[in-house]
Amino acid sequence: MPNMSPKELLYIEDALGHEQFFMSQCQEAAHQLKDEDLRTCAQRLYDRHRKTFSQFYSLI
């Protein structure tokens, strides 16, 4: 694996933080929504952000 510069690592750390925030927001929305379609949509968004988080995490 190639070495990353400190700036690249900071970018990944920032991206991971954003993805964690989005996951928590989607998860909270999914728990609070009463409409099944909206809840499903929020859960799908959570799953997408979790996948993106995993992809960024695999870089480090």
C-alpha positions as CSV (number, residue, x, y, z in Angstrom):
1,M,0.0,0.0,0.0
2,P,1.4,3.4,-0.9
3,N,2.2,5.8,1.9
4,M,-0.3,8.7,2.2
5,S,0.6,12.2,2.9
6,P,-0.6,13.8,6.2
7,K,-3.0,15.9,4.1
8,E,-4.5,12.9,2.5
9,L,-4.9,11.2,5.9
10,L,-6.7,14.3,7.2
11,Y,-9.0,14.2,4.2
12,I,-9.9,10.6,4.9
13,E,-10.4,11.3,8.6
14,D,-12.7,14.2,7.7
15,A,-14.7,12.1,5.2
16,L,-15.1,9.4,7.8
17,G,-16.4,11.9,10.3
18,H,-19.0,13.1,7.7
19,E,-20.1,9.6,6.9
20,Q,-20.5,8.8,10.6
21,F,-22.6,11.9,11.0
22,F,-24.8,11.0,8.0
23,M,-25.2,7.5,9.3
24,S,-26.4,8.7,12.7
25,Q,-28.8,11.2,11.1
26,C,-30.3,8.5,8.8
27,Q,-30.6,6.0,11.6
28,E,-32.3,8.5,13.9
29,A,-34.7,9.5,11.1
30,A,-35.5,5.8,10.4
31,H,-36.4,5.3,14.1
32,Q,-38.5,8.3,14.3
33,L,-40.4,8.1,11.0
34,K,-43.9,6.6,11.1
35,D,-44.3,6.3,7.3
36,E,-43.0,2.9,6.1
37,D,-41.8,4.2,2.8
38,L,-39.9,7.1,4.3
39,R,-38.4,4.8,7.0
40,T,-37.2,2.4,4.3
41,C,-35.7,5.3,2.4
42,A,-33.8,6.5,5.5
43,Q,-32.6,3.0,6.1
44,R,-31.3,2.7,2.5
45,L,-29.5,6.0,2.9
46,Y,-28.0,4.7,6.1
47,D,-26.8,1.6,4.3
48,R,-25.2,3.7,1.5
49,H,-23.3,5.8,4.0
50,R,-22.2,2.8,5.9
51,K,-20.8,1.3,2.7
52,T,-19.1,4.6,1.8
53,F,-17.6,4.7,5.4
54,S,-16.3,1.2,4.9
55,Q,-14.7,2.1,1.6
56,F,-13.0,5.2,3.1
57,Y,-11.9,3.2,6.1
58,S,-10.3,0.5,3.9
59,L,-7.9,3.2,2.6
60,I,-6.2,3.6,5.9
